[in-house]
């Protein structure tokens, strides 16, 4: 085979270019710290690196979610602890109010502190998170959950939903609890009642029904689970042409007692089936107010009824008997309220433990993922430097060989 001088030159140049390219690649690996510069250098490793980076970014988001969950749950636990302290103080005052040596003026003084504690309790029930959302409003974070209506009754304006946050690919945690469950739907020791206006009431007339109280527990127990409807009729239904109302049972619409076409005056007191309540405002024909009986009572109602009783009950034997009944019921209802809060705090603690476990898992997996990522992506400096020395030596040898071979010619032998 004939070998031309040009082939010798070209082969030598190609060898030096190839070695130089390899040397430059190794230098780039050492300077960048990466084992490959483009996916084409190692497609399999490049694809795995992309996947690992995505997993790490997702786990970083999970860790941020866990931090948010832990922060909010710790806040909720702290607030519920303060609520428990307030209820415990009210319970102490309730026990103190049962002391037979206290005068009515002494009980009024206790009622004053209880009223102050009620305001403190409402403030805690309307607590906000660091982002300004209400803690116990369910999914309606921008709505104040506990508000007073036109009759002065505290009503719940949130919902029963729980907001959840994803903490792993397959699990999420609730970051809040509804105030309805905590403070409104609390089991009571006796039949209770709640009052509200019908949805179709004239909103501009602003008729309202007061919170009311039990004056005959046996009659209220007999009414359960039925309820009452207070319905306003036209002035024409009254002989004197005055605004009037009728009280009926919900189940059969039977008129209660003699409460048929009763003339209405703002603020008047009504007694029906052991319940005493007041009507306010300017209700119009067709307005209705619903009174439902149940076995739950809000913690605010329990406390406010206690304060009202301490202010109203005198020294007579019937008043003292009613006072003792009120104190017994209040103690039982306060215990139920604290039990409900304790149950939720236990759930909050369990969620915090779950969040901590998930955070630990993410941290362990992240360490393993970063180690594998480093093995795939990062250069082995010892191996790379050794390879760089070898490639430098090969390049030098190629250059020297080329210099000698390029000096050979047939003309030198002539």
Buried (B, 14 or more C-beta within 10 A) or exposed (E): EEEEEEEBEEEBEEBBEEBBEBBEBBBEBBEEEBBBEEEEEBEEBBEBBEEBEEBBEBBEEBBEBBEBBBEBBEBBBEBBEBBBEBBEBBBEBBEBBBEEEBEBEBBBBBBEBBBEBBEBBBEBBBBBBEEEBBBBBBEBBEBEBBBEBEBEBBBBBBBBEBBEBBBBEEEEBBBBBBBBBBBBBBBBBBBBBBBBBEEEBBEEBEBBBBBBBBEBBEBBEEBBEBBBBBBBBEBEBBEEEEBBBBBBBBEEEEEBEEBBBBBBEEEEEBBBBBBBBBBBBBBBBEBBBBBBBBBBBBBBBBBBBBBBBBBBBEEEEEBEEBBBBBBBBBBBBBEBBBEBBEEBBEEBEEBBEBBEEBBEBBEEEBEEBEEEBEEBBEBEEEEBEEBBEEBBEBBEEBBEEBEEEEEEEEEEEE
